[in-house]
């Protein structure tokens, strides 16, 4: 692993541990102050909608201004918003603050994804994205667990403050990023017209929306489901920890499979379909052992799917369009999560968790089939020869 890739992985882990501490805690914090499932969905959805809207333009900005500036700016926004959350408690203000936090994520993620592609060694894209996503999803597992522990011991507001401290540490470490590492798109004149007819790009984006729509059901609403079943914040955090650790553990084997076989779409499609099936089963699970087992399967399937999608999208881009394509990837992820939160909150409020989780699973399956059709048209394979600067 190169120095730049290692540093990006460290920053990603630290940043997302802090950012993910807020998620389940915020759901419970909002519910404590009178928010319904619909209100919680709106708060979470605002975060993801802002991240979705901001990712493509900010990804494009990273092509021109450089990855480092965007990553550090995104972390600074994360610190500020985590410190604002403890001082507000009504739904509208929480939605505004958490929406602003989404813009910080939109600045960080496309730049980090693009920098991994820029720094990848020849023929090792799967390996590079496996390590990056191991850091990312390891943090997604650890963050909610730590947030739940801090909330149970010291209260919800303390968890937000600790979140700010963790992101602040990442911001300090981020000073070590080289200002002109391997960023190849600085003078690019690439536009959306350069990728709009690329079937493989659209397939990757649609698969990402589908996979994250499912997660947009699980992450915001599982804490409420768990609370209804008698689980406390720490027990809910443990389920999400297992999900995140399984997701993380699948990443390196997934990268090896993609590099070894050269295929992306079968792993992406199969992973999302398995995760959809588990989502429909979650409300019917009884006992923490069953919940832990299902969360492990969900995490492993998602890990396999999104390593494959990442590599497919890098293979469908060039250095001058990479920030734009990976910005679209981030937009797709956050848009999918936002759709799950916005759309399924009212369904859960009126019809209950089994119907809401099943509806999310069905939507994810339909989107995955659409992506599969586009991948067949594009016949996507993983790129096997990529120069250090990322040129296929």
Secondary structure, DSSP 8 states (H G I E B T S, - for coil): --HHHHHHHHHHHHHHHHHHTHHHHHHHHHHHTT--HHHHHHHHHHHHHHHHHHHHHHHHHHHHH-HHHHHHHHHHHHHHHHHHHTT--SHHHHHHHHHHHHHHHHHHHHHHHHHHHHH--TT-HHHHHHHHHHHHHHHHHHHHHHHHHHHHHH-HHHHHHHHHHHHHHHHHHGGGS-TTSS---TT----GGGTTT-HHHHHHHHHHHHHHHHHHHHHHHHHHHHHHTT--HHHHHHHHHHHHHHHHHHHHHHHHHHHHH---HHHHHHHHHHHHHHHHHHTT--SHHHHHHHHHHHHHHHHHHHHHHHHHHHHT--TTTHHHHHHHHHHHHHHHHHHHHHHHHHHHHHH-HHHHHHHHHHHHHHHHHHHHHHHHHHT--------TT---
